[in-house]
């Protein structure tokens, strides 16, 4: 399948029972817990939420869409709170091509390591304040005093390695401007084929393109950008459509022209 050709021209939680335990919090994907919104949800942790596998028409035993009273279908993770529902309905899977927006997504994906995406999302506004609106130039200038200030800020996730990674990645983002910038760099790893998931189990946790992106970002000096983090980023910014077939969000990003 093909995707729209203009993607290079312009400037995403669920509990996964198969996650590896965190050993080194500075290496999110290879050694740490990573929880993307598309990862599998543990229904036992939310007994009041319907398991779509038991709903009429789904006899596969797999996890499909949950339909609300108006017949709007969403993945289970987007039904667990109003915050996640709003995020799914308005933002997740929509293209992000501006430098600050992509730097923010990379940073928050790193901070999410070992935590739920809902935790990060609840703190997002405070992160934006603490990290100067995710302006790479401002964050790159952070020194020891700013690091200590962030470590003493109870409104964000206080982890020295993650904070230092964000500052490091701000500097790497600035250096990438010599090669066309962060947006052009990330979107150059656009997959050749889209995803067509009917169930949550159909969505991979990583991909070859995510592995390539991870390797390339590390080569440019980025940290906290393992394959699972990169795959979650690609889902969140619409580089492929991870919305389940039948979701009201499927095909709304404008990136892919093979709407199913």
N, C-alpha and C positions, 0 to 999 in steps of 0.2 A: 504494500500500500504506500501511497505517497502522502506527503505533507506539504503545507503551503510553503512556497519558496521564499517568503519575505521574513522568515523567522530570524535571520541573522542581521537584519537591517535596523532594527529598533533597539533603542536601549530597552508543613503539613503537619486521642492516642489509646493505642490499644495494647492490652496485655498479651504478650506472646509467650506461650508456655514452652516454646523451644529455644528461648533466648539463652545465650551463654552468660555465665556470671561475670560481673565486672572484676577485672584484676588490675588493670592499669587505666585509671580514669582519663588519661591523656590520649589513649588510643581507642576511640569509640568503637570502631567496627571490628577490628581484628581481635580485640581482647575484651571489649566492653559490651554491656547491654545496650541494645539499640531498639527503640520503639517508635516505628513509623505509624502514622494513622492507619495505614492499610494492613498492618499486621493483625493477627488473629485476636479476637476478644474472648475473654474467659467469661462465659455467661453465668458461671457459678458465683462470680464476684458481683453480679448485678441481677439477682433473681427476679426482680420486677420487670425486667426488660424481656420482651418476647424473643424467643429463639426462632429466626426465620426458617430454620431447617424443619420446624414442626408446623409451619403454616401451610395452608392448602396449596397444592401445586408444586411444592418442593419436597420431593421424596428422595433426594440424593443424600441427605445427611450432611450436606455442606452448608456453609454460611452464606446466605444471600441477602437481598434487600429487606429492610423493614419498612412497611408502608404505614403512613399515618392515617388519620381519619379522613383526610382529603384525597387519599390515594397516591400521595407523593412518596416515592421510594428513595431511601437513603441507606448507606451501609450502616451496620450496627454501631460503629464507633461514633458516627455523627448523630446518634439518637440518645447518647448518654447524658448530655447536658445542653442547655440553651447556647452556651458558649461554643461548643463544638459544632452544634447544628448551624449556627450563624457562620462560623468559619468555613464549614463545608459548602454552605449555600452561596456564599459570596466571594470566597477567596481561594480555597484549595483547588489546585489544578489550573488556575488561571495564569497566563504568562507573566513573568517578571523579567524585565530586561534592563532596568536601570541599575547602575552600579551600587548605590546605597541599598536598594531593595534586595539585591542578590547578596551583598555583604551581610545584611541583617539575617537573611535566611540561613546562610552558612553558619553564622555565629550562633543563632538560636538552635540549629540542629546540633551543634557541638555541645551547647549547654544542656541539651535534653538528654544526653547520654546517661543511661541508668535511671531515667525518670520518665514520666508520662508526658505526652505532648500537651495534655490539658494543663499540667503544672506550668509548663513554659508559657502557654498561651495566656494564662491568668496573670502572669508577671510581665507580659510583653510591653505594656505601656511604661512600666517602671524600667525595663531594660532600655527602652528607647531614650528615656531621660538620662539614665546612668551612662549610656554609651553615645551621648551627643548625637542622637538621631541616626546612629550608625553611619555617620560621616567618616569614611576611611581616613581622611587627612587628620581629623580631630582625634580619632582613636589611636592612630599611629603615633601621635605625640604624647600619649599617656606614659608617664614615668612611674617610679616607685610610689610617689605620693598618691597618684590616681589609683594604683593597684590596691593600696591599703584602704583608700576610700571605698572602693568597690567591695573589698572583703568585709567591710564594716557596714555595708548596706543591706539591711534585712529584707528589703523588698525584691531583691534579685537572688539568683542562685549563686551562693558564695563558694567558689572553688578556684583556688589560685591557678591551677594549671589551665582551667578553661578560660579564665580571665586573661592569662598571659598568651594563650593561643589566639584569643580574639585580637589582641594587640599585634601579635606576630602576623596574623592574617590581614590586618589592615595595612601593614607595611608591604606584604606580598601583593595585595590588591593594587596599591599605588605603583609598584614596579611593573605590574602587568599592563599598565597603560601604555608602556613602550611597545607592547605587542598587540595593541588593539583594545585592550581593556578586559575586565572581568566578564562582562556580558558576552562579548564576541567569543571569548575563550570557552565559557561554559556551554553556550549554545552551539558551538562547533561540534559538540559531542551528541547532537540530536540523533536519536536512534532512527534507523531506516524503516523499521516497522513499528506499528502501534500495538497496544495491548487490547485484548478483547475479553476481559474477565466477566464471567457470569456469577462467580462466587469469590469470596475473599481468598479462598485457597488457591485460586487461579493467579493471584498476584505474587510475583516473585519478590524476595527480600532484597535481591540485588540483580545485576545484569552485567553483560560484557561491557556495555557502554559505560556503566557506572564504574566498573573496575578501571576502564581506560581513563575516565575523567579523574578518578581518585589518584591514579599513578601520575597523571599529568599535573594535577594541582600540587601534589607533594614535590614534584620536580621543580615547581615554581616557588617552593618554600612554604606552602600552606601546611598546617597541621590540623588534626581533628577532622580529617576529610577522607575517611576510609570508604570502601565501596558501599556499605549499607547507608552511611550518611549521604553519599552522593546519589544513591538510588532514591532515597527519601526526598532529597532536594529536587530531583528530576520529576518525581511525582507531583510535588507541591507546586512547581512552577510550570507545569503543563508540557514538559518535554515529551511525555507520552500520556495518554488518557487512561488513568487508572480507575476511573469511575466505572462501577459495575454497569453492565448492559441493562437498561431499564431504569437507571437513575435519571432524575430530571436534570442532572448536571452533565450527563454524557454528551460529548460533542459540543459543549458550550465555549471551549477555550478559543476556538478559531485557529488553532495551530494545525490540526489535522483536518483533511477534507474527506476522510472516509468515515463519516458519521454512521455508527451502528447503534 
